[in-house]
Amino acid sequence: MGVVVNQSVKNVIITCLGFGIGAINTLFLFTNFMEEQYYGLISYLISASNLIWPLIAFGVHNTLVKFFSSYKDRKQQDKFMSLMLVLPLFMALIIGGLGVLFYNVLLGYFSKGNPIVQPYIWTIFVLAYALSYFEVFFAWSKVKLKSVFGNMMKELFLRVCISILLLLVYLDYLSVEQFIYGLVFAYLLRTTIMKVYAFKLHKIKLSIPIPTNYIAVLKYSGLILIAGSVATLLIDLDKTMIERYLAIENVAKYGICAYIASVIIIPSRAMHQITYPLTAKLINEKAWSQLKSLYRKSSINLLIISGLLFVLIVCNVHELFDVIPDNYELYIWVVILIGSVKLFDNAMGNNNAILYTSDYYRLVLYIGVGMAILSFVLNVICIPIFKVTGAAIATFGAVFCYNIAKLWIVYIKFKVHPFSNKTILSLVLILGFVLGFYFWNFPFHPILNIICKSALIVGGYTAVLYFLKLSPDINKLIKKIPRDA
């Protein structure tokens, strides 16, 4: 666990900084420097590109992690990596060609509801292309157990670029249209930098012959393509569906609440950068006892840390919205529902890594397709009835069912689950702190209120956690704090 802890700590710091900058952008810069409809437009373009990039990537970012450690011969590695570079380009040509062919149809789709999207449809494909190859090169670095730089590019680079672009908009150096072009350039630049770094870690000689196990590789990539698309769809479908049924500014309003709740995924995003390749390695080596230990530890540690974030968010969200412009109202149930499902994601530990790097990934595909259909149906039903909150209800229902299915598959196939009595105690601890602090506030300015309440929550939560000894790993970190200070 030494490599895991070392890189996870660095990744947590980077991810926290990234989310902090993202919070400034989402809650303050966008809301004050840009009109609602344009904020909604940009949110929609990014969400739509998130739905498409897994199709272009063709599952390569997961295939790299699963198969790379199985090749011991350098020539086979070169053949494999060359194939991984070509597949996304091939898919991009197909999808791009279809986009050109049906461009007028796409224009007609947006002609009635939100015509503001029409001039920027092409950016969705470019953003998706940049995202797909960034994930490929990020996976390239992860198989070398080097995740920190890639995580910095993923979590920090774009958000810093967006901050700079927003400031330029505020200073009237850029128009909204130029902002969007700048955003596209930032995505492409990030991918280029990641490519250079990946090639430095593992130089290859481009090889035309494909690896000997190419059938297994292509089959896995094809299935992961669909599974990855399903996972992304469950995350971003709600925003694109809101655009279809409501005015586009509602995409921004929903996005703010969802972003606040998504802070809960910081611990899992940081830890999974290194546990994913380690899980693949343990499965390839059939080290089942170590895999079980990693599963349990990742689950309880992520639940405890993300639980604290959940408490802080829910108990402070009203004060946070007091300092946001009044036209962006708080949808508290969006925060609670999205936050709860993110908390569930963390509690699953490295469940996704186990499934996607084992021989049972096909089952995830079949279930995932069903969940995608369920998500679409729930959005169609809930958004017209419950408006913005309906999108959160649909996402919560679909993702909850999807997570239960994935836990069940791992339990049936590996005879192990990540939960214990400590899981129950952790959930009671989280619920207790939410109920204890949600209805209680200091009579101060909202920012000062948040600081004071958060200090009490963190102190009390840490003390109870340490006393209950729910996680030996976290207790060790707590013991080290006074010495490091």
C-alpha positions as CSV (number, residue, x, y, z in Angstrom):
1,M,0.0,0.0,0.0
2,G,3.1,2.3,0.1
3,V,2.8,3.3,-3.5
4,V,-0.9,3.7,-3.1
5,V,-0.6,6.0,-0.1
6,N,2.2,8.1,-1.5
7,Q,0.6,8.9,-4.8
8,S,-2.9,9.0,-3.3
9,V,-1.9,11.7,-0.9
10,K,-0.4,13.8,-3.7
11,N,-3.4,13.1,-5.9
12,V,-5.7,14.2,-3.1
13,I,-3.9,17.5,-2.7
14,I,-4.0,18.1,-6.5
15,T,-7.6,17.1,-6.8
16,C,-8.6,19.3,-3.8
17,L,-6.8,22.2,-5.4
18,G,-8.5,21.5,-8.7
19,F,-11.9,21.3,-7.2
20,G,-11.2,24.5,-5.2
21,I,-10.4,26.4,-8.4
22,G,-13.4,24.7,-10.1
23,A,-15.6,25.9,-7.2
24,I,-14.4,29.4,-7.7
25,N,-15.1,29.2,-11.4
26,T,-18.5,27.5,-11.0
27,L,-19.9,29.5,-8.1
28,F,-18.4,32.9,-8.5
29,L,-16.6,33.7,-11.8
30,F,-19.2,32.1,-14.2
31,T,-22.1,33.4,-12.2
32,N,-20.7,37.0,-12.0
33,F,-18.9,37.3,-15.3
34,M,-21.2,35.6,-17.7
35,E,-24.9,35.6,-18.4
36,E,-27.0,32.6,-17.4
37,Q,-27.8,31.5,-20.9
38,Y,-24.1,31.5,-22.0
39,Y,-23.1,29.7,-18.7
40,G,-25.7,27.1,-19.6
41,L,-24.4,26.9,-23.2
42,I,-20.9,26.2,-22.0
43,S,-22.1,23.6,-19.5
44,Y,-24.1,21.9,-22.2
45,L,-21.2,21.8,-24.7
46,I,-18.9,20.2,-22.1
47,S,-21.6,17.7,-21.0
48,A,-22.4,16.7,-24.5
49,S,-18.7,16.2,-25.3
50,N,-18.4,14.0,-22.2
51,L,-21.1,11.7,-23.7
52,I,-19.2,11.4,-27.0
53,W,-15.6,11.0,-26.0
54,P,-15.9,7.4,-24.7
55,L,-17.1,6.4,-28.2
56,I,-14.0,7.9,-29.8
57,A,-11.7,6.4,-27.1
58,F,-13.1,3.0,-27.9
59,G,-12.3,1.8,-24.4
60,V,-8.6,2.2,-25.1
61,H,-7.9,3.9,-21.8
62,N,-9.2,0.9,-19.9
63,T,-7.7,-1.6,-22.3
64,L,-4.2,-0.2,-21.7
65,V,-4.5,-0.7,-18.0
66,K,-5.8,-4.2,-18.3
67,F,-3.5,-5.7,-20.8
68,F,-0.2,-3.7,-20.6
69,S,1.2,-5.6,-17.6
70,S,0.4,-9.0,-19.3
71,Y,3.0,-8.3,-22.0
72,K,6.6,-9.2,-21.0
73,D,8.1,-8.8,-24.5
74,R,9.0,-5.3,-25.6
75,K,8.1,-5.9,-29.2
76,Q,4.6,-7.1,-28.2
77,Q,4.3,-4.0,-26.0
78,D,5.1,-1.8,-29.0
79,K,2.6,-3.6,-31.1
80,F,-0.1,-3.2,-28.4
81,M,0.6,0.5,-27.8
82,S,0.6,1.2,-31.5
83,L,-2.9,-0.4,-31.8
84,M,-4.1,1.7,-28.8
85,L,-3.0,4.9,-30.6
86,V,-4.8,4.0,-33.9
87,L,-8.1,2.9,-32.6
88,P,-9.4,6.3,-31.3
89,L,-8.3,8.0,-34.5
90,F,-10.3,5.4,-36.5
91,M,-13.4,6.0,-34.4
92,A,-12.9,9.8,-34.6
93,L,-13.0,9.6,-38.4
94,I,-16.2,7.6,-38.3
95,I,-18.0,9.8,-35.8
96,G,-16.7,13.0,-37.4
97,G,-17.9,11.8,-40.8
98,L,-21.3,11.1,-39.4
99,G,-21.4,14.5,-37.9
100,V,-20.6,16.2,-41.2
101,L,-23.2,14.0,-43.0
102,F,-26.0,14.8,-40.5
103,Y,-24.9,18.4,-39.6
104,N,-28.2,19.9,-40.9
105,V,-30.2,17.5,-38.9
106,L,-28.3,18.5,-35.8
107,L,-28.9,22.2,-36.6
108,G,-32.6,21.4,-36.9
109,Y,-32.6,19.6,-33.5
110,F,-31.6,22.9,-31.7
111,S,-33.7,25.2,-33.9
112,K,-36.7,25.4,-31.6
113,G,-35.7,24.8,-28.0
114,N,-32.3,26.5,-27.7
115,P,-30.9,27.9,-31.0
116,I,-28.0,29.5,-29.1
117,V,-26.3,26.1,-29.4
118,Q,-26.3,25.9,-33.2
119,P,-23.1,27.9,-34.0
120,Y,-21.1,25.8,-31.6
121,I,-22.2,22.2,-32.4
122,W,-18.8,21.5,-34.0
123,T,-17.0,22.2,-30.7
124,I,-18.6,19.2,-29.1
125,F,-16.7,16.9,-31.4
126,V,-13.4,18.7,-31.0
127,L,-13.7,18.7,-27.2
128,A,-14.6,15.0,-27.3
129,Y,-11.6,14.2,-29.5
130,A,-9.3,16.0,-27.1
131,L,-10.8,14.3,-24.1
132,S,-10.5,10.8,-25.6
133,Y,-6.8,11.1,-26.4
134,F,-6.1,12.8,-23.1
135,E,-7.5,9.8,-21.3
136,V,-5.5,7.4,-23.5
137,F,-2.2,9.2,-22.7
138,F,-3.2,9.5,-19.0
139,A,-3.8,5.7,-18.9
140,W,-0.4,5.4,-20.7
141,S,1.3,7.0,-17.7
142,K,-0.8,5.1,-15.1
143,V,0.4,1.7,-16.3
144,K,3.9,3.0,-15.4
145,L,2.5,3.7,-12.0
146,K,3.0,7.5,-12.6
147,S,-0.4,9.1,-12.0
148,V,0.5,12.4,-10.3
149,F,1.4,14.5,-13.4
150,G,-1.6,13.3,-15.3
151,N,-3.9,14.0,-12.4
152,M,-2.5,17.5,-12.2
153,M,-3.3,18.0,-15.9
154,K,-6.7,16.5,-15.4
155,E,-7.7,18.4,-12.3
156,L,-5.8,21.6,-12.4
157,F,-4.7,22.6,-15.9
158,L,-8.2,23.1,-17.5
159,R,-9.6,24.8,-14.5
160,V,-6.8,27.3,-14.3
161,C,-7.2,28.0,-18.0
162,I,-10.9,28.6,-17.5
163,S,-10.2,31.0,-14.7
164,I,-7.9,33.0,-16.9
165,L,-10.4,33.0,-19.8
166,L,-13.2,34.2,-17.5
167,L,-11.1,37.0,-16.2
168,L,-10.3,38.0,-19.8
169,V,-14.1,38.0,-20.5
170,Y,-14.6,40.2,-17.4
171,L,-12.0,42.7,-18.6
172,D,-13.6,42.8,-22.1
173,Y,-10.6,41.3,-23.8
174,L,-12.6,38.3,-24.9
175,S,-16.2,37.8,-26.1
176,V,-18.2,34.8,-25.2
177,E,-17.5,33.3,-28.6
178,Q,-13.8,33.8,-28.2
179,F,-14.0,32.3,-24.7
180,I,-15.5,29.1,-26.3
181,Y,-12.7,29.0,-28.9
182,G,-10.1,29.5,-26.1
183,L,-11.7,26.6,-24.1
184,V,-11.4,24.3,-27.2
185,F,-7.7,25.4,-27.5
186,A,-7.1,24.6,-23.8
187,Y,-8.5,21.1,-24.2
188,L,-6.2,20.4,-27.2
189,L,-3.2,21.9,-25.5
190,R,-3.7,19.7,-22.5
191,T,-3.9,16.6,-24.6
192,T,-0.6,17.6,-26.4
193,I,1.2,18.1,-23.2
194,M,0.0,14.7,-21.8
195,K,1.1,13.0,-25.0
196,V,4.7,14.4,-24.6
197,Y,4.8,13.2,-21.0
198,A,3.5,9.7,-21.8
199,F,6.0,9.2,-24.6
200,K,8.8,10.2,-22.2
201,L,7.7,7.5,-19.8
202,H,7.4,4.8,-22.4
203,K,8.9,5.4,-25.8
204,I,7.6,3.1,-28.5
205,K,8.4,2.2,-32.0
206,L,5.3,2.4,-34.0
207,S,4.6,-1.1,-35.3
208,I,2.2,-2.1,-38.1
209,P,1.8,-5.8,-37.0
210,I,-0.8,-6.1,-34.3
211,P,-0.2,-8.1,-31.0
212,T,-0.9,-11.8,-31.0
213,N,-3.9,-11.5,-28.7
214,Y,-5.5,-8.8,-30.8
215,I,-8.9,-10.5,-30.8
216,A,-9.1,-10.4,-27.0
217,V,-7.8,-6.8,-27.0
218,L,-10.4,-5.6,-29.6
219,K,-13.2,-7.6,-28.0
220,Y,-12.4,-6.1,-24.6
221,S,-12.1,-2.6,-26.0
222,G,-15.4,-2.9,-27.8
223,L,-17.3,-4.0,-24.7
224,I,-15.6,-1.4,-22.5
225,L,-16.5,1.2,-25.1
226,I,-20.1,0.5,-24.3
227,A,-19.6,0.1,-20.6
228,G,-17.6,3.3,-20.4
229,S,-20.2,5.1,-22.5
230,V,-22.9,3.9,-20.1
231,A,-21.0,5.2,-17.1
232,T,-20.4,8.6,-18.6
233,L,-24.0,8.7,-19.8
234,L,-25.3,8.1,-16.2
235,I,-23.2,11.2,-15.1
236,D,-23.9,13.7,-17.9
237,L,-27.2,12.6,-19.4
238,D,-29.2,14.7,-16.9
239,K,-27.7,18.0,-18.1
240,T,-28.3,17.2,-21.8
241,M,-31.9,16.2,-21.0
242,I,-32.5,19.4,-19.1
243,E,-31.5,21.3,-22.2
244,R,-34.2,19.4,-24.1
245,Y,-37.1,20.1,-21.7
246,L,-36.2,23.4,-20.1
247,A,-34.5,26.7,-20.9
248,I,-30.7,26.4,-21.3
249,E,-30.0,28.5,-18.3
250,N,-31.4,25.7,-16.1
251,V,-28.4,23.6,-17.2
252,A,-26.2,26.1,-15.4
253,K,-28.4,26.2,-12.3
254,Y,-28.5,22.4,-12.1
255,G,-24.8,22.3,-12.8
256,I,-23.9,24.5,-9.9
257,C,-25.8,22.3,-7.4
258,A,-24.4,19.1,-9.0
259,Y,-20.9,20.4,-8.9
260,I,-21.1,21.2,-5.2
261,A,-22.3,17.7,-4.6
262,S,-19.6,16.2,-6.8
263,V,-16.8,17.5,-4.5
264,I,-17.6,14.2,-2.6
265,I,-15.8,12.2,-5.3
266,I,-12.4,13.9,-4.6
267,P,-11.1,11.0,-2.5
268,S,-12.1,8.3,-5.0
269,R,-10.7,10.2,-8.0
270,A,-7.4,10.6,-6.3
271,M,-7.1,7.1,-5.0
272,H,-8.3,5.3,-8.1
273,Q,-5.5,6.8,-10.2
274,I,-3.2,4.3,-8.6
275,T,-5.5,1.6,-7.3
276,Y,-6.8,0.9,-10.8
277,P,-3.5,-0.3,-12.3
278,L,-2.7,-2.1,-9.0
279,T,-6.0,-3.9,-9.1
280,A,-5.2,-5.0,-12.7
281,K,-1.8,-6.3,-11.6
282,L,-3.3,-8.2,-8.7
283,I,-5.9,-9.9,-10.9
284,N,-3.3,-10.8,-13.6
285,E,-1.1,-12.3,-10.8
286,K,-4.2,-14.0,-9.2
287,A,-3.3,-12.5,-5.8
288,W,-6.8,-12.9,-4.4
289,S,-6.0,-12.2,-0.7
290,Q,-4.3,-9.0,-1.5
291,L,-7.1,-8.0,-3.8
292,K,-9.7,-8.6,-1.0
293,S,-7.6,-6.5,1.4
294,L,-7.4,-3.7,-1.1
295,Y,-11.1,-3.9,-1.7
296,R,-12.0,-3.6,1.9
297,K,-9.5,-0.9,2.8
298,S,-10.3,1.3,-0.2
299,S,-14.1,1.1,0.7
300,I,-13.9,2.1,4.3
301,N,-11.3,4.7,3.8
302,L,-13.1,6.3,0.9
303,L,-16.5,6.2,2.8
304,I,-15.1,7.9,5.9
305,I,-13.3,10.7,4.0
306,S,-16.1,11.3,1.5
307,G,-18.6,11.2,4.4
308,L,-16.9,14.1,6.0
309,L,-17.1,16.0,2.7
310,F,-20.8,15.1,2.5
311,V,-21.5,16.5,6.0
312,L,-19.6,19.7,5.2
313,I,-21.5,20.3,1.9
314,V,-25.0,19.6,3.2
315,C,-24.6,21.6,6.4
316,N,-23.0,24.6,4.7
317,V,-24.8,24.8,1.3
318,H,-27.4,27.3,2.4
319,E,-24.8,29.7,3.6
320,L,-22.8,29.2,0.3
321,F,-25.7,30.2,-1.8
322,D,-26.1,33.3,0.2
323,V,-23.0,34.7,-1.5
324,I,-24.0,33.6,-5.0
325,P,-26.1,35.9,-7.2
326,D,-29.8,35.6,-6.4
327,N,-30.8,34.3,-9.9
328,Y,-29.0,31.0,-9.1
329,E,-31.3,29.4,-6.6
330,L,-30.4,26.4,-4.4
331,Y,-32.1,23.1,-5.3
332,I,-31.3,21.3,-2.0
333,W,-32.6,18.0,-3.1
334,V,-30.3,18.1,-6.1
335,V,-27.4,18.5,-3.7
336,I,-28.6,15.7,-1.3
337,L,-29.5,13.2,-4.0
338,I,-26.3,13.7,-6.2
339,G,-24.2,13.8,-3.0
340,S,-25.7,10.6,-1.7
341,V,-25.1,8.7,-4.9
342,K,-21.5,10.0,-4.9
343,L,-21.1,8.8,-1.4
344,F,-22.3,5.4,-2.5
345,D,-19.7,5.4,-5.3
346,N,-17.0,6.0,-2.7
347,A,-18.2,3.3,-0.4
348,M,-17.8,0.7,-3.3
349,G,-14.0,1.1,-3.1
350,N,-12.2,-0.2,-6.1
351,N,-15.2,-2.2,-7.3
352,N,-15.1,-0.7,-10.8
353,A,-11.4,-1.5,-11.2
354,I,-12.1,-5.1,-10.2
355,L,-14.9,-5.5,-12.8
356,Y,-13.2,-3.7,-15.7
357,T,-9.9,-5.5,-15.3
358,S,-11.3,-9.0,-14.7
359,D,-13.0,-11.5,-17.0
360,Y,-16.5,-10.4,-15.9
361,Y,-16.5,-7.0,-17.5
362,R,-19.1,-8.3,-20.0
363,L,-21.7,-8.6,-17.3
364,V,-21.2,-4.9,-16.5
365,L,-21.9,-4.1,-20.2
366,Y,-25.2,-5.9,-20.2
367,I,-26.4,-4.4,-17.0
368,G,-25.0,-1.0,-17.9
369,V,-27.1,-0.8,-21.1
370,G,-30.2,-1.5,-19.1
371,M,-29.3,1.2,-16.6
372,A,-28.7,3.7,-19.4
373,I,-32.2,3.0,-20.7
374,L,-33.5,3.3,-17.2
375,S,-31.7,6.7,-16.8
376,F,-33.2,8.0,-20.1
377,V,-36.7,6.9,-19.2
378,L,-36.5,8.4,-15.7
379,N,-35.3,11.7,-17.1
380,V,-38.1,11.8,-19.6
381,I,-40.6,11.1,-16.8
382,C,-39.1,13.2,-14.0
383,I,-37.9,16.4,-15.6
384,P,-41.3,17.5,-17.0
385,I,-42.8,16.8,-13.5
386,F,-40.2,17.9,-11.1
387,K,-38.2,20.3,-13.4
388,V,-34.5,20.6,-12.3
389,T,-34.9,18.3,-9.3
390,G,-36.3,15.7,-11.6
391,A,-32.9,15.3,-13.3
392,A,-31.3,14.5,-9.9
393,I,-34.1,12.0,-9.0
394,A,-33.4,10.2,-12.3
395,T,-29.7,10.2,-11.9
396,F,-30.0,8.9,-8.3
397,G,-32.3,6.1,-9.2
398,A,-30.3,4.9,-12.2
399,V,-26.9,5.1,-10.6
400,F,-28.1,3.5,-7.3
401,C,-29.4,0.5,-9.2
402,Y,-26.2,0.3,-11.3
403,N,-24.0,0.3,-8.2
404,I,-26.1,-2.4,-6.5
405,A,-25.7,-4.6,-9.6
406,K,-21.9,-4.1,-9.8
407,L,-21.6,-5.0,-6.1
408,W,-23.7,-8.1,-6.6
409,I,-21.5,-9.2,-9.6
410,V,-18.3,-8.9,-7.6
411,Y,-19.8,-10.8,-4.6
412,I,-21.1,-13.6,-6.8
413,K,-17.9,-14.0,-8.8
414,F,-15.2,-13.3,-6.2
415,K,-17.1,-14.2,-3.0
416,V,-16.2,-10.8,-1.4
417,H,-17.9,-7.5,-0.6
418,P,-16.4,-4.3,0.7
419,F,-18.7,-3.8,3.7
420,S,-18.5,-4.6,7.4
421,N,-19.8,-3.5,10.8
422,K,-17.5,-0.5,10.4
423,T,-19.5,0.5,7.3
424,I,-22.7,0.8,9.3
425,L,-20.9,2.7,12.1
426,S,-19.5,5.1,9.5
427,L,-23.0,5.7,8.0
428,V,-24.4,6.4,11.4
429,L,-21.6,8.8,12.1
430,I,-22.2,10.7,8.9
431,L,-26.0,10.8,9.4
432,G,-25.6,12.0,13.0
433,F,-23.3,14.9,12.0
434,V,-25.7,15.9,9.2
435,L,-28.7,16.0,11.6
436,G,-26.6,17.7,14.3
437,F,-25.3,20.6,12.2
438,Y,-27.8,21.1,9.3
439,F,-30.3,23.2,11.3
440,W,-27.7,25.1,13.4
441,N,-25.9,28.3,12.3
442,F,-23.9,31.1,13.8
443,P,-25.3,34.6,13.5
444,F,-22.4,35.7,11.4
445,H,-21.6,36.6,7.7
446,P,-22.2,33.4,5.6
447,I,-18.4,32.9,4.9
448,L,-17.5,33.3,8.6
449,N,-20.4,31.0,9.4
450,I,-19.1,28.3,7.0
451,I,-15.6,28.6,8.5
452,C,-16.7,28.3,12.1
453,K,-19.2,25.5,11.5
454,S,-16.7,23.5,9.3
455,A,-14.1,23.8,12.0
456,L,-16.5,22.3,14.5
457,I,-17.6,19.5,12.1
458,V,-14.0,18.5,11.2
459,G,-12.8,18.5,14.8
460,G,-15.8,16.6,16.1
461,Y,-15.9,14.1,13.2
462,T,-12.1,13.4,13.4
463,A,-12.3,12.9,17.2
464,V,-15.2,10.4,17.0
465,L,-13.6,8.7,14.0
466,Y,-10.4,8.2,15.9
467,F,-12.1,7.0,19.1
468,L,-14.2,4.4,17.1
469,K,-11.0,3.2,15.3
470,L,-13.0,2.7,12.1
471,S,-9.9,2.8,9.9
472,P,-6.4,1.9,11.0
473,D,-4.9,3.7,8.0
474,I,-6.7,7.0,8.8
475,N,-5.9,6.7,12.5
476,K,-2.2,6.4,11.6
477,L,-2.4,9.5,9.5
478,I,-4.2,11.4,12.4
479,K,-1.4,10.3,14.8
480,K,1.2,11.7,12.4
481,I,-0.4,15.2,12.2
482,P,1.0,16.5,15.6
483,R,4.5,15.2,14.7
484,D,4.4,16.7,11.2
485,A,3.1,20.0,12.6
